[in-house]
């Protein structure tokens, strides 16, 4: 029962992250939201909170966010590669 609750919370938080990015109509606001979540993910990694990092990664790599090509062009590429690096660290 506790495992199911943890999974539900994980899904809800990652959905919230994805929707917070997608809901913005302006491309710059979307890029800012992505940058903010990446910064939060980096701080979670520094705190060794890998569950939190996975939630952020899950939200940012969800299908609706991943399909936004124009927004990813405006986002800082160094930070986006940092998310990929974090994902590799967590999945090892």
PyMOL commands that set and color helices and strands:
alter all, ss='L'
color gray80, all
select helices_A, chain A and resi 2-22+27-46+50-60+63-66+69-74+77-91
alter helices_A, ss='H'
color red, helices_A
deselect
rebuild
show_as cartoon
